[in-house]
Amino acid sequence: MGTGFEPVYTDLQSVASPLGQPTVLGWVCRDPLRADDEARTRDLNLGKVVLYQLSYVRLLLATDFPAAEVRENRTRCLLLDKLDVPGWVVSKLRRQRRVWQQSQPSLRWPRPAVGEFQRGLRWFRDGRQSALLNHRVAPGQNAGVRAWVNGRLLDDPTSPAVTVSDHGLTVGDGVFEAVKAVGGKPFALQRHLERLAHSAQGLGLPAPDLAEVRRGVVAVLAGETGPLTRIRITYTAGPAPLGSGRGDAEPTLVVVAAPLDEAAESTTVATVPWPRNERGALAGLKTTSYAENVVALAHAKARGAGEAVFANLAGHLCEGTGTNVFYVVDGELRTPSLASGCLAGVTRRLVLEWYGGREVDEPIEVVRQASEVFLASTTRDVQPVSAWDDLELPVPGPVTKAAQEAWRDHEGAMLEDVG
């Protein structure tokens, strides 16, 4: 930033700008008549507060980018000469510039010379245009993410795509599926689509067009060759009034793909004090109403655990926030039945088919007798549990190891070539 004054960086994290909020470009200045006053604003690139004592600050991109200048005058209009940002942003700022020019006819709109300043918005070259809209995206945060919304693949997965009145956003009125892909091939996709339709029916939503969902999956996986990918399919009631009542709009269908890290070799578990309601309207459905899981997982992580596990209202072992639970007692592999209120996990069903086990509902205290425990889910496959609360467990135990081997033997047959 070439300003003639050295900027002063502080560790403060919230100092109001003269406008009372961060500006579009992240820098602001006082009116020329008050050039001796401090101008405080947050630097969106550095995440710190910058103090300047100038009437205005000129910003220039590298020499192969257009220049820009931002001012604040008494009418508090932001001015923009030219910048490569989304068209609707440019249009809005050009209107603001016209307002400023009309209010200040005696002042000429300046154009800084190329090469005058070599700092300022260098971060813009790294694709962080979203910071111009006060939306902070860490570098690489959206690397490899693809999003498909209502039949259209988005050019920018961070761009606005769903209305603010969508019922899935306002009240969690939606269902979803998490599917993994190995080398660009989705695993057990048909089973996930069948469960999506079942969850939608249980929530009273129109039946999703599964052929359309498949088209979305194909679109986000096109050219994908990474070792592991997470696919998130979300289906909501669509735009609706701001309340519990649904509207008559078409549902919203979103498919997103992002790189998936390989699960850790083992994890730890904590029991949470809140029960699952096995008699509730949402029991056994995979809905977007996940706040209960968010609270439970935060509770477990505060205790150093990687997953939280619920009992149900009857006091029986139920499930984790995103996992089904398997445990071994007297050499027998057991897991809660669907009557417990647990989700009918795709991985859970495949473990039972490929290795075996008994579905039984027992008080959660039975885990104290377990010689082995493992979790099953789309993103974990078969993952051993090394500790449950204060109970230490072998990793992996012989039954868990056998279940893992059965999984590896059969997994390839469930990969679908959608290319």
C-alpha positions in Angstrom: 0.0 0.0 0.0 1.8 3.2 -1.1 0.3 5.9 1.0 3.2 8.1 2.2 2.5 6.9 5.7 3.3 3.6 7.2 0.1 1.7 8.2 -0.1 0.7 11.8 -1.3 -2.9 12.4 -2.8 -3.8 15.7 -4.1 -7.0 17.3 -7.5 -5.6 17.7 -10.2 -7.7 16.0 -13.1 -5.3 15.9 -12.7 -1.6 15.4 -15.5 0.2 13.5 -14.7 2.1 10.3 -15.9 5.7 9.8 -18.8 4.1 7.9 -19.7 2.0 10.9 -19.0 -1.2 9.0 -16.3 -2.7 6.7 -16.4 -1.1 3.3 -16.7 -2.9 0.0 -13.0 -3.0 -0.7 -11.8 -3.1 2.9 -10.2 0.3 3.0 -11.8 3.6 3.8 -10.7 7.2 4.4 -11.9 10.5 5.9 -13.2 13.5 4.0 -10.3 15.6 2.7 -11.3 18.4 5.1 -10.6 16.0 8.0 -7.4 14.5 6.8 -5.8 14.8 10.2 -8.3 12.3 11.7 -7.7 8.6 12.0 -9.6 6.3 9.7 -10.1 2.9 11.1 -11.1 -0.2 9.2 -10.5 -3.9 9.0 -8.1 -5.1 6.4 -10.0 -8.1 4.9 -6.8 -9.7 3.6 -4.8 -9.6 6.8 -7.7 -10.0 9.2 -6.3 -7.1 11.3 -7.1 -3.4 11.8 -5.3 -0.8 9.7 -5.0 2.8 10.8 -4.4 5.5 8.2 -4.1 9.3 8.5 -4.9 10.3 4.9 -7.7 12.0 3.1 -7.9 9.0 0.7 -6.1 5.8 -0.1 -5.3 4.7 -3.6 -5.3 1.1 -4.4 -3.6 -0.4 -7.5 -3.4 -4.0 -8.6 -0.3 -5.5 -10.3 0.6 -3.8 -13.6 -1.5 -6.3 -15.6 -4.7 -5.4 -13.7 -6.9 -2.3 -13.8 -6.6 0.4 -11.2 -9.2 1.4 -8.6 -9.6 4.2 -6.1 -12.0 4.3 -3.1 -13.0 7.4 -1.2 -15.5 8.4 1.5 -16.9 11.9 1.2 -19.6 13.7 3.2 -22.3 11.8 1.3 -20.6 8.5 2.2 -20.5 7.3 -1.4 -18.0 4.6 -2.4 -16.3 5.2 -5.7 -14.9 2.7 -8.1 -13.1 3.3 -11.3 -12.7 -0.2 -12.7 -12.2 -3.6 -11.2 -12.7 -7.1 -12.4 -15.6 -8.2 -10.1 -19.0 -9.7 -10.8 -21.1 -7.6 -13.1 -23.8 -6.8 -10.6 -21.2 -5.4 -8.2 -19.7 -3.2 -10.9 -23.1 -1.9 -11.9 -24.0 -1.0 -8.3 -20.8 0.8 -7.7 -21.0 2.6 -11.0 -24.4 4.0 -9.9 -22.8 5.1 -6.6 -20.0 6.8 -8.6 -22.6 8.7 -10.7 -24.3 9.8 -7.5 -21.0 11.1 -6.2 -20.1 12.9 -9.4 -23.5 14.6 -9.5 -23.0 15.8 -5.9 -19.4 16.9 -6.6 -19.4 18.4 -10.1 -16.3 20.4 -9.5 -14.2 17.4 -8.7 -12.7 15.2 -11.4 -12.8 11.4 -11.1 -9.1 10.4 -10.7 -7.4 7.5 -12.4 -4.2 6.4 -10.7 -1.3 5.7 -13.0 -0.3 2.1 -13.5 2.8 1.3 -11.5 2.2 4.0 -8.9 1.5 1.5 -6.2 2.5 -2.2 -6.2 0.7 -3.3 -3.2 -2.9 -3.1 -2.0 -5.0 -5.8 -3.6 -2.4 -8.4 -4.6 -4.5 -11.0 -2.9 -7.1 -10.4 -5.6 -4.9 -12.3 -8.0 -5.3 -15.4 -5.8 -9.0 -15.6 -6.6 -10.2 -14.0 -3.4 -12.8 -11.8 -5.1 -15.3 -12.8 -2.4 -13.5 -10.6 0.1 -14.9 -7.6 -1.9 -18.3 -8.5 -0.6 -17.1 -8.9 3.0 -17.2 -12.7 2.6 -14.0 -14.1 3.9 -12.8 -17.3 2.3 -9.5 -18.7 3.3 -7.2 -19.7 0.5 -7.9 -23.2 -0.7 -11.0 -23.5 1.4 -13.1 -24.2 -1.7 -10.4 -26.0 -3.7 -11.9 -28.9 -5.7 -15.5 -28.1 -4.7 -18.2 -28.4 -7.4 -21.9 -27.4 -6.9 -24.9 -28.3 -9.0 -28.2 -26.5 -8.1 -31.6 -27.2 -9.7 -30.1 -28.6 -12.9 -27.2 -26.1 -13.3 -23.5 -26.6 -12.5 -22.3 -23.4 -10.9 -19.2 -21.6 -12.3 -18.4 -20.5 -8.7 -19.5 -22.9 -5.9 -19.4 -19.9 -3.4 -21.9 -17.8 -5.5 -25.4 -17.2 -4.3 -27.6 -20.0 -5.5 -30.5 -20.7 -3.1 -33.1 -18.1 -2.0 -33.0 -16.9 1.6 -36.6 -18.1 2.0 -35.8 -21.7 1.2 -37.5 -23.9 3.8 -34.4 -26.0 4.1 -32.6 -22.9 5.3 -35.2 -21.3 7.4 -36.6 -24.3 9.3 -34.5 -27.3 8.2 -37.3 -28.7 6.1 -35.2 -31.0 3.9 -33.4 -34.3 3.6 -29.9 -35.2 2.5 -27.5 -38.0 1.7 -23.7 -38.2 2.0 -22.1 -40.4 -0.6 -18.5 -41.2 -1.0 -16.7 -41.6 -4.4 -13.5 -43.6 -4.8 -11.5 -42.5 -7.9 -14.5 -40.6 -9.2 -16.9 -43.6 -8.8 -19.7 -43.2 -6.3 -20.1 -46.0 -3.7 -23.6 -47.6 -3.2 -25.3 -44.7 -5.0 -28.5 -46.6 -5.6 -28.9 -47.4 -2.0 -28.4 -43.8 -1.0 -30.9 -42.6 -3.6 -33.5 -45.1 -2.2 -32.9 -43.8 1.3 -33.2 -40.2 0.1 -36.6 -41.0 -1.4 -37.6 -42.8 1.8 -36.6 -39.8 4.0 -38.4 -37.4 1.6 -41.6 -39.5 1.9 -41.3 -39.5 5.7 -41.0 -35.8 5.7 -44.0 -35.4 3.4 -42.0 -33.9 0.5 -42.7 -34.6 -3.1 -40.8 -37.7 -4.4 -37.4 -36.6 -5.7 -36.6 -37.3 -9.4 -33.8 -39.8 -8.8 -32.8 -39.6 -12.5 -32.3 -35.9 -12.0 -30.3 -36.5 -8.8 -28.1 -38.9 -10.8 -27.5 -36.2 -13.4 -26.3 -33.9 -10.6 -23.9 -36.5 -9.3 -22.5 -37.1 -12.8 -22.1 -33.3 -13.3 -20.1 -32.7 -10.0 -18.0 -35.9 -10.6 -17.1 -35.1 -14.2 -13.3 -35.5 -14.6 -12.9 -36.3 -10.9 -10.0 -38.7 -10.3 -9.1 -37.9 -6.7 -8.8 -40.9 -4.3 -11.8 -39.9 -2.2 -14.7 -37.5 -2.8 -17.6 -36.5 -0.5 -20.9 -36.0 -2.4 -23.6 -34.1 -0.5 -27.2 -34.4 -2.0 -29.7 -32.0 -0.4 -33.4 -31.9 -1.2 -35.6 -29.3 0.4 -39.2 -28.1 0.3 -38.0 -25.0 -1.6 -39.0 -21.4 -1.2 -41.8 -20.9 1.4 -43.2 -18.4 3.9 -40.9 -17.5 6.8 -42.5 -20.0 9.2 -43.3 -23.6 9.6 -45.9 -23.7 6.9 -44.8 -24.8 3.5 -45.3 -22.9 0.3 -46.3 -24.2 -3.2 -42.9 -23.7 -4.9 -40.9 -26.4 -6.5 -38.4 -28.3 -4.2 -34.7 -27.3 -4.3 -32.2 -29.9 -5.3 -28.5 -29.4 -4.6 -25.5 -31.7 -5.3 -22.1 -30.8 -4.1 -18.8 -32.6 -4.4 -15.6 -31.9 -2.4 -12.4 -33.7 -1.6 -12.7 -36.2 1.3 -9.9 -37.0 3.7 -9.3 -40.6 4.6 -10.7 -41.5 8.0 -8.4 -41.9 11.0 -7.4 -45.4 11.9 -9.4 -45.2 15.1 -11.5 -42.7 17.1 -12.9 -42.1 20.6 -16.4 -41.8 21.8 -18.3 -39.8 24.5 -21.8 -40.5 25.7 -24.0 -37.4 25.7 -26.7 -36.6 28.2 -29.5 -35.9 25.7 -31.6 -38.8 24.4 -32.8 -39.6 20.9 -36.5 -39.7 20.6 -37.3 -43.0 18.9 -41.0 -42.1 18.7 -40.5 -38.7 17.1 -41.7 -37.6 13.7 -38.1 -37.6 12.4 -36.9 -40.8 13.9 -34.9 -42.8 11.3 -35.0 -40.1 8.7 -31.9 -38.3 7.4 -33.1 -34.7 7.5 -31.3 -31.4 7.4 -32.5 -30.6 11.0 -29.0 -31.4 12.4 -28.7 -28.9 15.2 -29.1 -31.6 17.9 -26.1 -33.4 16.4 -24.1 -30.2 16.2 -24.6 -29.6 19.9 -23.9 -33.2 20.8 -20.7 -33.4 18.8 -19.4 -30.1 20.3 -20.1 -31.7 23.7 -18.1 -34.7 22.8 -15.2 -32.8 21.3 -15.0 -30.6 24.4 -14.2 -33.9 26.2 -11.6 -34.9 23.7 -13.8 -37.4 21.8 -14.2 -37.7 18.0 -17.9 -38.8 18.1 -20.9 -38.4 20.4 -23.3 -41.4 21.0 -26.9 -41.2 22.2 -29.1 -43.4 24.1 -32.8 -43.3 23.3 -35.8 -42.5 25.6 -35.9 -46.1 26.7 -32.3 -45.8 27.8 -31.1 -48.2 25.0 -28.0 -47.6 22.9 -29.1 -45.8 19.8 -26.5 -44.1 17.4 -23.8 -41.5 17.0 -24.3 -38.1 15.4 -23.4 -39.5 12.0 -22.6 -43.1 12.7 -24.1 -46.5 13.6 -22.5 -48.3 16.5 -21.4 -51.9 16.6 -20.0 -53.7 19.7 -18.8 -57.1 20.7 -20.1 -58.9 23.8 -19.0 -62.5 24.5 -17.6 -62.7 20.9 -20.9 -61.7 19.3 -21.1 -58.6 17.1 -24.2 -56.6 17.9 -25.8 -53.3 16.8 -29.1 -51.5 17.8 -32.1 -52.4 15.7 -33.9 -49.7 13.7 -36.7 -49.7 16.3 -34.2 -47.9 18.6 -34.6 -44.8 16.4 -31.2 -45.0 14.8 -30.7 -44.2 11.1 -30.9 -47.1 8.7 -27.2 -46.5 7.7 -26.1 -47.8 4.3 -22.8 -48.8 5.7 -24.5 -50.4 8.7 -26.6 -52.6 6.4 -23.6 -53.6 4.3 -21.6 -54.7 7.4 -24.5 -56.9 8.4 -24.7 -58.4 4.9 -21.0 -58.8 4.3 -19.9 -59.9 7.8 -23.0 -60.5 9.9 -24.1 -59.5 13.4 -27.2 -59.4 15.6 -29.6 -56.5 15.8 -30.6 -56.1 19.4 -31.8 -53.3 21.7 -30.0 -53.2 25.1 -29.4 -50.6 27.8 -26.5 -48.3 26.8 -24.6 -49.6 29.9 -24.0 -52.9 28.0 -21.0 -51.1 26.3 -19.2 -51.5 29.7 -19.2 -55.2 28.9 -17.9 -54.8 25.3 -14.6 -56.2 24.3 -14.6 -54.2 21.0 -16.5 -51.3 19.5 -16.5 -49.8 16.0 -18.4 -47.1 14.2 -19.9 -47.5 10.7 -20.6 -44.6 8.3 -20.1 -43.4 4.7 -17.0 -41.4 5.6 -15.5 -43.8 8.1 -16.4 -47.2 6.7 -15.5 -49.5 9.6 -13.6 -47.5 12.2 -12.4 -49.0 15.5 -13.1 -47.1 18.8 -10.1 -47.0 21.1 -12.0 -45.4 24.1 -15.6 -44.8 25.1 -15.7 -42.3 27.9 -13.2 -43.8 30.4 -13.4 -47.4 28.9 -10.2 -48.4 27.0 -10.7 -50.7 24.1 -8.3 -52.7 21.8 -7.7 -51.3 18.3 -8.6 -53.2 16.2 -10.0 -56.2 18.0 -10.3 -59.5 16.1 -13.9 -59.1 15.2 -13.4 -55.5 14.1 -10.4 -56.5 12.0 -12.5 -59.3 10.3 -15.3 -56.8 9.5 -12.7 -54.5 8.0 -11.4 -57.2 5.8 -14.9 -58.2 4.7 -15.5 -54.6 3.8 -12.3 -54.3 1.7 -13.2 -57.6 -0.1 -16.6 -56.3 -1.2 -16.3 -52.6 -1.5 -15.1 -52.5 -5.1 -18.3 -54.3 -6.3 -20.4 -51.4 -5.0 -18.5 -48.6 -7.0 -20.6 -47.3 -9.9 -19.1 -46.0 -13.0 -21.1 -42.9 -13.9 -18.7 -41.3 -16.4 
